[in-house]
Amino acid sequence: MPQRADLLPQGLTGILQAIKDIRQDIRELRAARRLEAASIGAGGLTVTGAGYLTVMDADGSVLLLIGGIEPYGDGTPQRGIALRRADGTLALSVSSTSGSTSDPQGLVIRDARGNVLVAEDVSGGLARPWGDIPMYPAKSTNWLTTTNASYEVLWRGVVDARNPKLAVSGWAVAAASSGGNVRVKVNGTVLGSPVAVTTTSSQWTIGPLAHGVAIGSDLTVEIEAQLTSGAGPVSIGVHHARGQQT
């Protein structure tokens, strides 16, 4: 059985080696508490209970908080997400918008002044921004017309391209004993195929089709019509022109 003296380092060299080993052990313990860099290949990382994940900048300000955020109105702990800018302003949050534990959490994106840019309606859809509904003339006598045998631009709009596809729809009718065509051009290029216009008022649609305009660039949409038979006119109304996803 070893004696206590046998467990002590022998001589100066042994003592120095023991101190070196202790220092190494301390460094390893510190590394176990503070993770400088890591990669998780499988299994994932799970935060449970009252745990949370925090990302801070150099001065200790919280930039990202996942887990325990501001409590509900009655003081009940709330788990969610809060993303802040370097100046401390809230940029994105997933939390209760009413402060009540009985209401679902919603996603909110804010600008640097705290104004809501995008907000989820917890009942479904968007709370902000509100959706505008453009109104167009419903009477065919108020639609734009042409008696030109060549295509003539009747409607034009310019927007920043935000979606990869475009769909355009409207109404069309030709006068008695007349006929024509309606088509859509995007930045000077015909989109899809022309649609025949008859003496029966009907809705026409072209798309959704890829327009080929770079996202963020000007997208000019033109609705053209021509008279192909009779004295005309050909009348064209607009229902919608909207970008759509792939």
C-alpha positions in Angstrom: 0.0 0.0 0.0 1.5 3.4 -1.0 2.3 5.9 1.7 1.4 9.6 1.6 5.0 10.5 1.0 5.0 8.2 -2.1 2.2 10.4 -3.6 4.2 13.6 -3.4 6.4 14.7 -6.3 10.0 13.7 -5.8 12.5 16.5 -5.9 12.4 19.9 -7.6 11.9 18.4 -11.0 8.9 16.5 -9.8 7.4 19.5 -8.2 7.8 21.6 -11.3 6.2 18.9 -13.4 3.3 18.6 -11.0 2.7 22.4 -11.2 2.8 22.2 -15.0 0.3 19.3 -14.9 -2.0 21.3 -12.6 -1.9 24.3 -14.9 -2.8 22.1 -17.8 -5.7 20.7 -15.9 -6.9 24.2 -15.1 -6.7 25.3 -18.7 -8.7 22.3 -19.7 -11.4 23.0 -17.1 -11.6 26.6 -18.4 -12.0 25.4 -22.0 -14.8 23.0 -20.9 -16.8 26.0 -19.6 -16.0 28.4 -22.5 -16.3 27.1 -26.0 -14.1 29.0 -28.4 -14.9 27.1 -31.6 -16.8 23.9 -32.3 -18.5 21.9 -35.1 -21.4 19.6 -34.6 -21.5 16.9 -37.2 -24.5 14.9 -35.8 -26.8 14.9 -32.9 -27.5 18.6 -32.8 -27.5 21.0 -29.9 -30.5 21.1 -27.5 -31.3 23.9 -25.1 -34.0 22.9 -22.6 -35.9 24.3 -19.6 -34.9 27.8 -18.7 -31.8 27.6 -20.9 -31.2 30.1 -23.7 -28.7 31.0 -26.4 -27.1 34.5 -26.4 -24.9 36.2 -29.0 -23.1 39.3 -27.7 -20.9 41.9 -29.4 -17.6 43.1 -28.1 -19.1 45.5 -25.5 -21.4 42.9 -24.1 -24.6 44.1 -25.7 -27.0 41.2 -26.7 -27.5 40.9 -30.4 -29.4 37.6 -30.5 -31.4 35.9 -27.8 -33.0 32.5 -28.4 -34.9 31.1 -25.4 -35.9 33.2 -22.4 -37.0 36.6 -23.8 -39.3 39.2 -22.2 -42.0 37.5 -20.1 -45.7 37.5 -20.9 -47.9 40.3 -19.4 -48.6 38.2 -16.3 -45.0 37.5 -15.7 -45.0 34.0 -17.1 -41.7 33.1 -18.7 -41.7 33.3 -22.5 -39.5 31.4 -25.0 -38.9 33.1 -28.3 -36.4 34.9 -30.5 -35.1 38.5 -30.3 -32.6 39.8 -32.9 -31.1 43.3 -32.3 -28.8 45.6 -34.2 -25.5 46.8 -32.9 -27.2 50.0 -31.5 -29.6 47.9 -29.5 -32.7 48.5 -31.6 -34.9 45.4 -32.1 -34.8 44.2 -35.7 -36.8 40.9 -35.6 -38.8 39.1 -33.0 -40.9 35.9 -32.5 -42.9 36.6 -29.4 -46.4 37.3 -28.1 -47.8 40.5 -29.8 -50.6 40.8 -27.2 -48.7 39.9 -24.0 -51.2 37.0 -23.3 -50.1 33.4 -22.9 -53.3 32.3 -24.7 -52.4 34.0 -28.0 -50.0 32.5 -30.5 -46.6 34.2 -31.0 -46.1 36.2 -34.1 -43.1 37.2 -36.3 -42.4 41.0 -36.5 -39.7 42.8 -38.5 -38.9 46.4 -37.6 -36.8 49.2 -39.0 -34.1 51.1 -37.0 -36.8 53.5 -35.7 -39.0 50.8 -34.4 -41.6 51.0 -37.2 -43.2 47.7 -38.1 -42.2 46.7 -41.7 -43.7 43.1 -41.7 -45.8 41.5 -39.1 -47.6 38.2 -39.0 -51.3 38.0 -38.2 -51.5 35.2 -35.7 -54.9 34.2 -37.2 -53.2 33.6 -40.6 -51.6 35.8 -43.2 -50.1 39.3 -42.8 -50.9 41.9 -40.2 -48.6 44.5 -41.9 -48.3 45.8 -44.5 -51.9 46.1 -45.4 -52.8 44.9 -48.9 -53.9 47.6 -51.3 -56.5 46.6 -53.9 -56.3 48.6 -57.1 -59.6 49.4 -58.7 -60.2 49.4 -62.5 -63.1 50.5 -64.7 -65.7 47.7 -65.0 -67.8 49.2 -67.9 -66.4 48.3 -71.3 -67.2 51.8 -72.5 -64.5 53.0 -70.1 -61.8 50.6 -71.3 -59.0 51.8 -73.5 -59.5 51.1 -77.2 -57.7 50.8 -80.5 -58.7 50.6 -84.2 -55.1 50.2 -85.3 -54.2 47.2 -87.3 -50.7 47.2 -85.7 -50.3 46.6 -82.1 -50.8 49.7 -80.0 -49.8 50.2 -76.3 -52.9 50.8 -74.2 -51.7 50.2 -70.7 -48.2 50.6 -69.2 -46.7 50.2 -65.8 -43.1 50.2 -64.4 -42.0 48.5 -61.1 -38.9 47.0 -59.6 -38.7 43.3 -60.5 -39.3 41.4 -57.2 -40.7 38.1 -58.4 -39.3 35.8 -61.1 -42.7 35.4 -62.9 -45.4 37.7 -64.1 -49.1 37.2 -64.6 -51.3 39.7 -66.4 -55.1 39.5 -66.7 -57.9 41.7 -67.9 -61.1 42.0 -69.9 -61.5 42.4 -73.7 -64.3 42.9 -76.2 -64.5 43.8 -79.9 -67.3 45.8 -81.5 -69.8 44.1 -83.7 -68.3 42.3 -86.7 -64.8 43.0 -85.4 -62.0 41.1 -83.9 -58.5 41.6 -82.6 -55.7 40.4 -80.4 -54.3 41.5 -77.0 -50.7 40.7 -75.9 -48.3 41.6 -73.1 -44.7 42.9 -73.5 -42.1 43.0 -70.8 -39.2 45.4 -71.4 -40.0 45.3 -75.1 -40.2 41.5 -75.3 -43.5 39.7 -75.9 -44.6 37.5 -72.9 -46.3 34.3 -73.9 -48.8 34.3 -76.8 -51.4 36.8 -77.9 -55.0 36.2 -76.9 -57.8 36.6 -79.5 -60.5 39.2 -78.8 -64.1 38.6 -79.9 -67.4 40.3 -79.8 -68.1 38.5 -76.5 -66.7 40.3 -73.5 -64.5 37.9 -71.7 -61.5 37.7 -69.3 -58.0 37.0 -70.7 -54.9 36.0 -68.9 -51.3 35.7 -69.9 -48.9 33.9 -67.4 -47.6 33.3 -64.9 -44.5 33.1 -67.0 -40.8 33.9 -66.4 -40.1 37.4 -67.5 -36.3 37.2 -67.5 -35.7 40.6 -65.9 -33.0 40.7 -63.2 -34.4 41.1 -59.7 -34.2 44.8 -58.6 -34.1 46.1 -62.2 -36.9 48.1 -63.8 -39.7 45.9 -65.2 -41.9 47.7 -67.7 -45.2 45.9 -68.5 -47.1 47.0 -71.5 -50.6 45.7 -72.7 -51.0 46.0 -76.4 -54.0 45.4 -78.7 -54.6 45.4 -82.4 -57.7 45.3 -84.7 -57.6 42.3 -87.0 -61.0 42.5 -88.7 -63.9 44.9 -89.0 -64.1 48.6 -88.1 -63.5 48.1 -84.4 -62.8 49.2 -81.9 -61.1 46.6 -79.7 -61.5 47.5 -76.0 -59.1 46.3 -73.3 -59.6 46.5 -69.5 -57.2 45.4 -66.8 -57.8 43.0 -64.0 -54.4 42.6 -62.5 -50.6 42.6 -63.3 -48.7 40.9 -60.5 -45.4 39.1 -59.9 -45.5 35.5 -58.7 -43.1 32.9 -57.5 -41.4 30.1 -59.6 
